[in-house]
Amino acid sequence: MPARPGSQFGEFEKQPAWIEHRRELDRGWSRIEEASIPAMTAFQKRELSSTPIAKAPVFYPFSGPDALMVTVFFPDNPLYVMVGLEPAGSLPR
């Protein structure tokens, strides 16, 4: 996502390293959108959507920053409890 107008991060987007980084991330994300997500969604609809767990809270241990899997496999569940090894807190400046 581009920086908001006036953001302190806007200048980074002009640097060659950022441009290359974004290009690589966009390429990787495109592969996920084209192959992985459709397959995951098909599995979710076939195997998970009509089960009692479809509306239950989801406990997702070892998830870390992985919100993609839980939200694709359990899109209508009311609560996600995600647990990771990373300590909670703010990013360093």
Legacy VTK file of the C-alpha trace (Angstrom):
# vtk DataFile Version 3.0
C-alpha trace
ASCII
DATASET POLYDATA
POINTS 93 float
0.000 0.000 0.000
1.308 3.412 -0.801
2.060 5.809 2.015
-0.575 8.380 2.832
0.062 11.886 1.515
2.349 13.717 3.929
3.478 10.508 5.651
7.080 10.281 6.798
7.288 6.994 4.876
6.550 8.543 1.482
10.203 9.301 0.848
11.126 5.625 1.228
8.904 4.718 -1.712
11.179 6.682 -4.044
14.298 4.692 -3.152
15.436 1.920 -5.534
15.578 -0.644 -2.724
11.909 0.014 -1.850
10.849 -0.106 -5.498
12.529 -3.507 -5.941
11.134 -4.767 -2.624
7.602 -3.789 -3.609
7.995 -5.385 -7.043
9.071 -8.684 -5.437
6.247 -8.589 -2.876
3.685 -7.827 -5.589
4.981 -10.743 -7.657
4.784 -13.128 -4.686
1.340 -11.926 -3.654
0.074 -12.380 -7.238
1.131 -16.041 -7.145
-0.739 -16.501 -3.857
-3.876 -14.819 -5.242
-3.802 -16.900 -8.422
-3.023 -20.355 -7.031
-3.115 -20.692 -3.271
-6.163 -18.655 -2.271
-8.543 -20.225 -4.828
-7.461 -23.714 -3.715
-7.816 -22.783 -0.039
-11.243 -21.250 -0.657
-12.424 -24.342 -2.529
-11.241 -26.547 0.362
-12.959 -24.255 2.876
-16.275 -24.408 1.035
-16.066 -28.173 0.508
-14.788 -29.248 3.929
-15.311 -26.520 6.532
-18.298 -24.326 5.695
-21.080 -26.690 6.762
-19.505 -28.042 9.939
-20.282 -26.926 13.510
-16.894 -25.197 13.630
-17.983 -22.773 10.900
-19.453 -20.375 13.485
-17.293 -21.158 16.529
-14.305 -19.200 17.869
-11.035 -20.283 16.263
-7.940 -21.050 18.364
-4.886 -20.828 16.099
-1.690 -21.684 18.010
1.682 -20.964 16.420
0.073 -18.444 14.076
2.497 -15.595 14.624
1.726 -12.969 11.982
-0.228 -15.437 9.780
-3.731 -14.020 9.445
-4.184 -15.265 5.874
-4.805 -18.939 6.663
-7.257 -18.393 9.489
-9.315 -15.794 7.643
-9.538 -17.846 4.426
-10.348 -21.136 6.165
-12.716 -19.596 8.744
-14.114 -16.410 7.130
-17.367 -16.224 9.106
-16.168 -17.235 12.549
-16.850 -14.621 15.230
-13.495 -14.709 17.034
-9.886 -15.584 16.257
-7.441 -16.337 19.054
-4.009 -16.288 17.461
-0.920 -17.237 19.431
2.682 -16.723 18.369
6.138 -16.716 19.868
6.747 -13.080 19.031
6.318 -10.766 22.023
3.449 -8.309 21.843
4.347 -4.647 21.564
5.142 -1.851 19.196
7.536 -1.863 16.295
10.876 -0.170 16.982
11.242 3.332 15.548
LINES 1 94
93 0 1 2 3 4 5 6 7 8 9 10 11 12 13 14 15 16 17 18 19 20 21 22 23 24 25 26 27 28 29 30 31 32 33 34 35 36 37 38 39 40 41 42 43 44 45 46 47 48 49 50 51 52 53 54 55 56 57 58 59 60 61 62 63 64 65 66 67 68 69 70 71 72 73 74 75 76 77 78 79 80 81 82 83 84 85 86 87 88 89 90 91 92
